[in-house]
């Protein structure tokens, strides 16, 4: 589990930076990374990408997300999660 990057030069979790950089390089213009989170040992890893048609989906779970923004919700401890990826109610 990485350190929770609440305040940093970037909002990308430190453990995810190399992965996201490589994904962005590999996919180029085909997909755009919208958001990501390692899950911090509490929730599943998520990498949200937008395709050329405007669809947003999580690469880790292959879940298509119905929203165009505000993908994450925050639990009582301040951890962010995506309800569709957690499969039901959040573990808060």
Secondary structure, 3 states (H helix, E strand, C coil): CCCCCCCCCCCCCHHHHHHHHHHHHHHCCCEEEEEEECCCCCCCCEEEEEECCCCEEECCCCEEECCCCCCCEECCCCCEECHHHHCCCCCC
